[in-house]
Amino acid sequence: MNDIKLALLGSEGAGKSAVLVRFLTKRFIGEYASNANSLYRKRLSIEGRLLHLEVFDPCSQSGESRCILEEPVEWADGFIVVYNISDRTSFLNAQNILCQIKEARGESCKGEMDKMDIPICLVGNKQDLCHARQVFEEEGRALAQEHRCHFQEVSAAEDYLEISNLFTKLIRHVMDHLKYRADRRRYSGSKSMAKLINNVFGKRRKSV
Ligand SMILES: Nc1nc2c(ncn2[C@@H]2O[C@H](COP(=O)(O)OP(=O)(O)OP(=O)(O)O)[C@@H](O)[C@H]2O)c(=O)[nH]1
């Protein structure tokens, strides 16, 4: 069984827990405990493969500080960065978080990236509050393009299908990313083994 680890990041009140609870239970409760870090587990099957999903929903009550990010960025295979479309500050914070993920993973914020990008989905939540919109959908899409990540506007209060689809898309990307990294490790491992064999036996073979 494959283990997939996701982390939800974003400003306080952006709706991280609401998005996650919607995905896990199909429900919108309205109020969510936000004074502790939570780790949710779910078993699911994608493309016939049984997966063990873990999602980290960090407590963000202590503000927008960098230290909240450090643990989940190290731990997670993929990220859901949530902002509230009716709160521009949360969008600016999402922008910072995207940069911090890239920096922590050793990639420049906007520069050329690896062929296989870090699996991230930027989510503009609270789409039902479009009368109070402070962030245009195009801005979210442009930010996602700049960081080469998925993008989706949703309403945890009203949608299930879009939220479920975005999780599925991200999990598929994580599966591809993990496979890509494992293949690269295997390839560089066999390359250094070939080099070692060459170093040990290569010269002797020449002199025979
Ligand atoms: N109208 C509307 N309200 C939402 C939506 N999603 C979440 N909320 C409300 O926004 C508030 C914050 O939601 P949470 O899910 O607790 O947000 P959070 O990002 O987990 O917050 P912290 O745990 O404090 O970081 C709650 O009152 C939710 O009911 C949405 O899609 N639409």
The ligand as an SDF file (V2000), in Angstrom:
LIG
                    3D

 32 34  0  0  0  0  0  0  0  0999 V2000
  -19.0190   31.1510    3.4460 N   0  0  0  0  0  0  0  0  0  0  0  0
  -18.0620   30.2450    3.6070 C   0  0  0  0  0  0  0  0  0  0  0  0
  -17.4930   30.0840    4.8040 N   0  0  0  0  0  0  0  0  0  0  0  0
  -16.5290   29.1400    4.9210 C   0  0  0  0  0  0  0  0  0  0  0  0
  -16.1120   28.3450    3.8380 C   0  0  0  0  0  0  0  0  0  0  0  0
  -15.1170   27.5280    4.2580 N   0  0  0  0  0  0  0  0  0  0  0  0
  -14.9330   27.7970    5.5480 C   0  0  0  0  0  0  0  0  0  0  0  0
  -15.7780   28.7480    5.9570 N   0  0  0  0  0  0  0  0  0  0  0  0
  -15.8930   29.3530    7.2950 C   0  0  0  0  0  0  0  0  0  0  0  0
  -14.6590   30.0210    7.5690 O   0  0  0  0  0  0  0  0  0  0  0  0
  -14.3260   29.8720    8.9470 C   0  0  0  0  0  0  0  0  0  0  0  0
  -12.9110   29.3120    9.0530 C   0  0  0  0  0  0  0  0  0  0  0  0
  -12.9110   27.9990    8.5190 O   0  0  0  0  0  0  0  0  0  0  0  0
  -11.8130   26.9250    8.9520 P   0  0  0  0  0  0  0  0  0  0  0  0
  -11.9980   25.7240    8.1130 O   0  0  0  0  0  0  0  0  0  0  0  0
  -11.8090   26.7600   10.4330 O   0  0  0  0  0  0  0  0  0  0  0  0
  -10.5000   27.7100    8.5130 O   0  0  0  0  0  0  0  0  0  0  0  0
   -8.9880   27.2790    8.7890 P   0  0  0  0  0  0  0  0  0  0  0  0
   -8.1980   27.7820    7.6500 O   0  0  0  0  0  0  0  0  0  0  0  0
   -8.8900   25.8280    9.0840 O   0  0  0  0  0  0  0  0  0  0  0  0
   -8.6900   28.1280   10.0800 O   0  0  0  0  0  0  0  0  0  0  0  0
   -7.5480   27.8630   11.2110 P   0  0  0  0  0  0  0  0  0  0  0  0
   -7.7130   26.4460   11.6880 O   0  0  0  0  0  0  0  0  0  0  0  0
   -7.8630   28.8860   12.2430 O   0  0  0  0  0  0  0  0  0  0  0  0
   -6.2670   28.1060   10.5540 O   0  0  0  0  0  0  0  0  0  0  0  0
  -15.3950   28.9760    9.5670 C   0  0  0  0  0  0  0  0  0  0  0  0
  -16.3320   29.7900   10.2140 O   0  0  0  0  0  0  0  0  0  0  0  0
  -16.0250   28.2760    8.3770 C   0  0  0  0  0  0  0  0  0  0  0  0
  -17.3750   27.9670    8.5990 O   0  0  0  0  0  0  0  0  0  0  0  0
  -16.7540   28.5340    2.5590 C   0  0  0  0  0  0  0  0  0  0  0  0
  -16.4660   27.9010    1.5460 O   0  0  0  0  0  0  0  0  0  0  0  0
  -17.7190   29.5080    2.5130 N   0  0  0  0  0  0  0  0  0  0  0  0
  1  2  1  0
  2  3  2  0
  2 32  1  0
  3  4  1  0
  4  5  2  0
  4  8  1  0
  5  6  1  0
  5 30  1  0
  6  7  2  0
  7  8  1  0
  8  9  1  0
  9 10  1  0
  9 28  1  0
 10 11  1  0
 11 12  1  0
 11 26  1  0
 12 13  1  0
 13 14  1  0
 14 15  2  0
 14 16  1  0
 14 17  1  0
 17 18  1  0
 18 19  2  0
 18 20  1  0
 18 21  1  0
 21 22  1  0
 22 23  2  0
 22 24  1  0
 22 25  1  0
 26 27  1  0
 26 28  1  0
 28 29  1  0
 30 31  2  0
 30 32  1  0
M  END
$$$$
